[in-house]
Amino acid sequence: MNKSLRLEEFIKSLTGSINAKSCYQAYFLCFNEAHYYQAHDVLEYAWLRMPEEKATFFKGLIQFAGAFVHLQKQYLRPHHYKFKGRLRPAKQLFWLAAKNLQPYCPKYLQLQVNSVLVGCECFEGKIMASGYQLNPWRPETAPVFLDHNGLRSLRL
């Protein structure tokens, strides 16, 4: 089974349907469970099929999840040769995510974009302040998206 079909089945299992809205919902469900690679994948599935004007927003969220993929892998296997150098790419993805999400401030598609920008700045800053030596991500304090009055915001 190819990747698209596997993703379609996965998204359906989470949301019951396959469309941009269900992919967006699946992104937050995966992210909140610290399944960052899956969050990246389900939103990328929609991103590849959408018009340019929305694509940049989705690209920013994909990059945001991608940064956490790097941090999580480095955290889980800090001395493994493939994963110990993950802090620089994570920092770069936080920077790119912020750049792509900035035009959508303060909120877009029921997301408090400002809260994501704060998250990008926070994690990027901690990585740089440590001289790329300390991973700021921990499973017990992993950020999550919370719903408040119909808007999602990132809790650090």
URWOZI-V153621 format. One line per field, one symbol per residue. ss: DSSP state (H for helix, E for strand, C for the rest). psi: psi as a letter, one per 40 degrees, with the letter a starting at -180 (. if undefined). A space follows every 10 residues. Layout:
BEGIN
ss->???
psi->???
END
This chain:
BEGIN
ss->CCHHHHHHHH HHHHHCCCCH HHHHHHHHHH HHCCCHHHHH HHHHHHHCCC CHHHHHHHHH HHHHHHHHHH HHHHHHCCCC CCCCCHHHHH HHHHHHHHHH HHHHCCEECC EEHHHHHHHH HHHHHHHHHC CCCCCCCCHH HCCEEEEECC EEEEEC
psi->hidddddddd ddddeeihid dddddddddd deefgddddd dddddddeei iddedddddd dddddddddd ddddddgdeh ddedfedddd dddddddddd ddeeidihff hgdddddddd ddddddddde ffdhhehhde fhiihihhfe hiihh.
END
